[in-house]
Amino acid sequence: MPKFYLTTLGCPKNVVDSEGIHRQMAAAGFEPTDRPRRADVLIVNTCGFIGDALDESLATLGELASTKRPGQVLIAAGCLSEREGEALFAKVKGIDAILGTRRWAEIAHLVAQARATRARLAWTGDPADPTLGPWCQSAPMPRLERQASAYLKIADGCSAACAFCTIPSIKGPYRSRRMEAILAEARTLVASGTRELILIAQDTTSYGRDLGGESLPALLRALSAELPHVPWIRVMYAYPQSVTPDLIEAMAQLPNVCHYLDMPLQHAHPTVLKRMRRPSDMDAVRRLLESLRQAMPDIALRTTFIVGYPGETEAQFQTLLDFMAEARFDHVGVFRYSRERGTPAADLPRQIPDEVKQARYERAMALQQEISRAHNQALIGREMDVLVDGSGDGISVGRTYRDAPEIDGLVLMAGEQPVGSFVRARITGAMEYDLLGEVIGPPA
């Protein structure tokens, strides 16, 4: 049986696409392997969102290309492939085929042609046959293995016009997945042991607008009603303008929707936000934060900010720091602006030197470390349910509802608990991002 090797770079949305690629290859008669030398087909699901991710993708492709043995086929899939197109052949010698973000469902057909013809192929853009698009699949998409937490992709693409972002050109316009398909996949995941469903999209709060009659609050209510025994449903990537009173009400009332919201704001100075082509009414943002905290006093809020955006002055950056100190988010991701070819921001005047970006990044992160430490110290003595993500060497590692996997903090506990189980823990110590806890029994 022929074998394939698949590696995934980038965000959780790429992870979901890779699982689809894996299933397509398995259905075509290929067996997975984690050793590239044994594979007949090498597939890299790339990321091309910002410069660092692009460099990592090119390096991974280059490494596999340099060690290819005769007869192996190297496929560059995903965001970098969609962004670069046929130009990628010149950047990495040894790539045999290119597959864009909107055509991963055609991976088996591409591999068959590449192996048969040995011709260089580049399949990007929308598929000629719309029935081959990934969102035309109505059947549930079971995960490859049992897992306590699973990403549930509810939409793809983006129709926003943020000046710094390449996603619309890579992913295409926003397309929601049909609710019945999402519910079917969620049922399959929960039946296989998933305890936490994490809703993801480029913007989860725009869900259903392109379908008519569907919305994120309606989806949350349907998931909660159909799957009352799944403990956690988590919402990521919310757009601030689209967090409606109906969404806040649904989050506050549904018992298994986590009081957690990831809502990237990107900056806090109106002038910078206007240049970013982002919502710039900071008074509206303050009212939104107040509404969320009034409805859910225990809510954990995550956001992201970009520092060093073209034209950002020291005073404008200080406005961002002042807002961070005022809003006191539980989790903050800070990114240095990356000048991306083809975006409106790339042509803006007064690009910021890298050393200034780095200095501002360090100042923002230092401030958030103090805020995060204070939030964590306030949790000492509390009893909380913890989902165990890992266990070994006499220690268990897990998360409370306040923490999303891979990006937020952890709870470290003595003793080995079953991975995927919930335990009740008393918080006994706090660090900048992580907590110490002791297991005191089963979940509440």
Protein Blocks (a to p, Z undefined) as FASTA:
>chain_A
ZZdddddehjfklmmmmmmmmmmmmmnopacdfbfklpmbdcddddfkbmmlmmmmmmmm
mmmmmmocehiacddehjklmmnmmmlmmmmghiabdcdfklmmmmmmmmmmmmmnopac
ddehjdfblmlpmklpmbdcddfbdcfbdcddfbecjfbfcfkbcklmmnopaddddfkl
mmmmmmmmmmnopabdcdddfblklgoklngopafklmmmmmmmmmmmbmbacdehiafk
lmcfklmmmmmmmmklccdddddehiacfklmmmnopafbfklmmmmmmmmmmmmmmbcc
dddddehiehiafklmmmmmmmmmmnopabdcdddddddehiaklmpghiacfklmmmmm
mmmmmmmmmmmmmmmmmmgopacddddfbgcehiacdddfkbcghkaccdddehjddehi
acddddfbdcfkbccdddfbdcZZ
